């Protein structure tokens, strides 16, 4: 049987839909990307169970506040230099 989402080396092909359950009508959680770390953890009938290490950005609908919280940009992060010992007095 051909599996259009897993290749012969048992790698999940990029762009494969990753479902929330082993049902064809279950929602798609995300799609696989070439850089994802994916491990096959089991079989459920015609479905392959996977563990995926992937960063996912999501949103939840809620009541909006008057002023949204600021999101710090990478360039605005505060960095500190390591503390150095003061030179010994002479």
N, C-alpha and C positions, 0 to 999 in steps of 0.2 A: 504494500500500500504506500503510495506516495504521500509525503508530508510536505506541504508547500511552505511551512513555516520553520522547519528544522532541516538542516542540511545533513549530508552523509557523515560528517564529523560530529554530529549532535550539537551543532551551534544553532542558536535561534537566529533566523535571518532578520536583518534590519528592516524595520517597517512592519513587523508582525504584530497583530493586535494581541495585547495581553489582557485577558478577561478576568473579572472578579470571581468567577466561579466556573466550574466545568460544565457549562451549558451554553449552547449557541445563542440563546436570547439574553445572556447575562451582559451587563454593561462592560464596555472596554475601559479598563483602568488607565492604560497608556499604550503606546506602541514602542517596540524595541528599537534601540539605536545601536550602531556599530560599537560604540564605546561602553555600553552597558555590561556590567558583570552579571552573568546569568548562570545559575546552576540548576540542572535538572534534579528534582527531589522525589519524583514519583510519577506513576501513571494512574489515570482515572478513566478507564475505558479507552475511548479514542483520544482522550485529552492527556497532555503532558503537564505535570505540575512543575512550577518553576519557582526559584528564589531569585529575586532581582535586587541588585544593589544599584539604585538610581536616585538621583536628586530630582524631586518633583515639586514644582511650584503650583500651589492651588489657592483657591479662593472660596470663601463661604459667605453667603449673603446674610446680612444683618442690618441693624439700624445704623445709619450713618451718623457720625458725630458732627458737631459744628465745624471742627477743624481736625482733619485727619492727622494722625501721628506722623511725624517726619520719618523718612527712611534714610538712614545714613548711607552715603555713597562710599565706595572703597577709598576714595581720595580724602574723605573727611575723618577717617578713623585716626585716633590719637595713638601714636607710637612713642615709646620711651626707649632711651638708650640704657644699656645696663649700667648700674651704679659701679663706679670705680673707687677703689680705696684712695684716700688722699695721700699725697707723698709724705713721708716721714720728715719731721722737722730736723734741720741740720744744726 
